[in-house]
């Protein structure tokens, strides 16, 4: 739980810092989920024209899950960082060739139990 709170604090701080740089920039929404079903419900309903930060258990990325949204399937997966074997890169890839979608990625240590993933409109 402590890791989760720290990640949310970092995500909010980063969002606030980038927002302060551009006064017209709105803070991204923070979406938390503890299961693939909860993530699918929240993520598929998210506004694809604005930024979001997802705070998720790293275990959700282990088995290459899919989220089936109206715009198409999103793929959750992680890969070992080739330059730093102590870290994973986390992805929530959007369906290919569609519009109105979000592309998400993040990085975290191999021993972390939660990760914050940044999503942006594509």
HELIX and SHEET records of a PDB file:
HELIX    1   1 UNK A    2  UNK A   21  1                                  20    
HELIX    2   2 UNK A   36  UNK A   45  1                                  10    
HELIX    3   3 UNK A   58  UNK A   61  5                                   4    
SHEET    1   A 7 UNK A  29  UNK A  33  0                                        
SHEET    2   A 7 UNK A  52  UNK A  57  1                                        
SHEET    3   A 7 UNK A 114  UNK A 121 -1                                        
SHEET    4   A 7 UNK A 102  UNK A 109 -1                                        
SHEET    5   A 7 UNK A  87  UNK A  93 -1                                        
SHEET    6   A 7 UNK A  72  UNK A  80 -1                                        
SHEET    7   A 7 UNK A  66  UNK A  69 -1                                        
END                                                                             
